[in-house]
Amino acid sequence: MAKNNSRENLRRAIRAGLIAGLVAVSISAIGMVEAFNERDVITNVLTLGQVLLFSTALVGGYLAVDPKEGAKSGATILYGSIAGLLTAIPLIGLIYATVLFPDIWDKLVNVSPTLIEILTFGQAPNMALGSLILLLVMVVLGILGVLFHLLPEKVKKPILVGAAVTLTVGTFSGVIQLAWIIAIIPRQIVRLFFGQQGIWIWAAVIVFIISAAITAWWQSRGQSSYQEWRTNVPEDKEKRLRRSLVLLAVFIALIIPILGGSYHSEVLDVVLIFTLMGLGLNIVVGFAGLLDLGYVAFFAIGAYVMGLLTTTSDLGIAGLPFWVALPIAVLAATTAGIMLGVPVLRMRGDYLAIVTLGFGEIIRVLALSDLLKPVIGGAQGILNVGKPEIFGLAIVKPEYWYYLILACVILAAFVSWRLRDARLGRQWMAMREDEDVAEATGIRLVSTKLLAFAIGAAFSGLAGAIFASRLSSIFPHSFNLLISINVLCLIIVGGLGSLPGVVLGSFILVGVPLYLSEFTEYRLLIYGVLLIATMLVRPEGLWPSAVRKRELHAEGDEAAHEGSVMHREDIHPLTR
């Protein structure tokens, strides 16, 4: 039995090492390591590219042993060494391939001398020494990944949280410095903590210790105290506290442009527009369970209607003020949502996704076509879209747009929250779980589906109208399929059916790439990795709704219970 376990663990270590090596050589060959190496995490000590490269050996070592059996086996260090070794071998092969095959520079354009310098730790002239250093580092990291299994559970989480917070602070050090300087904190004080890029090593140690200590305290005392408080606190007091937290969040949101300035406001404007779209798609997909891949069509309709009604160019048809054209644009998008909903009432799942995808592509092709060019401008789009005015003040600056879009997001979130807890919201959720059962209980699927499409389209049309006015121009290429995919991704990562999850997903999938604009070409690759990781590790999302979390965990607990019962029955057949 022990021999079989050893063989299985050895196969597991080899498999984990090979996968980690394949990932490491892939991200090196496509240029990710070199591109990410331009940004320091810890000033003059650790770059983001090195974090990306080293994490492959750490994860490979962690996966080299079974989480339940790894701590019991005395050969865990050997398995970690194997995983680290197999991670390093493909990288060493890539290093020597540049010598044995000089033409590789023409085939793999991202395999540059700079990449070889990174992989050999600056020892490119002496490749044997550089390869040996790389091998030793990867083996040590693989062993560290395995040894992580030996740590108690109460120690693992503080280390992970501390490392994650430290890496985040170091990666976004430029944004943090800018915010601190705008907040009238002297530059000399800021420089004590941050270098030109990244965070100083002593400051990184302090951030790690504080983050890990807070996490450890929360695990040992804070969480239990909070649960006890929630059990004993009166309901009215808990509601007052919840309202106070909401008001605090709104207050913080209101002062962000004051502290952050135009740069942060510009980024947050885009984040809030996607949040507004996410709140609408969350109703369609998260609440009602209707997979819509053509959601960008309503965004485009709202934008084009706003453009046609307010532009001062030759395409303008009315010259209306922004505030008069806004409800018309929202109504047009809502009407389009109903028109889409009527023919797809009987469709579900993949078939519904394909139809909505086709609808979105039809709108994009029509916007590009010569047929409608005299009306909506074709590929040249619409220019000079009207700007809103409030009491004679034209909304032009990013800070002003921020407050307008934030007001629309708060309104959309309030409507979504009220609908979720109303009868209509419960009908949507019942329909999401099982349409046949929902119809059998008396829910009218026709009107329920149409309301979901209409309200979701209204939010998207509102976002499109604001988008057109903010940019003062509209072009068909702004409304491609990737917009729908991005919005769908952010509600999946944040948590289907969760209103705070939409906001969090928008910041992660839209805000972070804008702050890390030098890595834009790898954005979709990172999206895919993040989606896979979310589905495997946290399928309910990063900030799930209470209902969704209960559903998934109930299924997992039930499966675990059934598995334990079957296991007991297999061991003790006489107890049946």
Secondary structure, 3 states (H helix, E strand, C coil): CHHHHHHHHHHHHHHHHHHHHHHHHHHHHCCHHHHHCCCEEECCCEEHHHHHHHHHHHHHHHCCCCCCCHHHCCCHHHHHHHHHHHHHHHHHHHHHHHHHCCCHHHHCCCCCHHHHHHHCCCCCCCHHHHHHHHHHHHHHHHHHHHHHHHCCHHHHHHHHHHHHHHHHHHHCHHHHHHHHHHCCCCHHHHHHHECCCCECHHHHHHHHHHHHHHHHHHHHHHHHHHHHHHHHCCHHHHHHHHHHHHHHHHHHHHHHHHHHHHHHHHHHHHHHHHHHHHHHHHHHHHHCCCCCCCCHHHHHHHHHHHHHHHCCCCCCCCCCCHHHHHHHHHHHHHHHHHHHHCCCCCCCHHHHHHHHHHHHHHHHHHHHCCCCHHHHCHHHCEECCCCCEECCEECCCHHHHHHHHHHHHHHHHHHHHHHHHCHHHHHHHHHHHCHHHHHHCCCCHHHHHHHHHHHHHHHHHHHHHHHHHHHCEECHHHHCHHHHHHHHHHHHHHCCCCHHHHHHHHHHHHHHHHHCHHHHHHHHHHHHHHHHHHHHHCCCCCCCCHHHHHHHHHHHHHHHHHHHHHHHHHHCHHHC
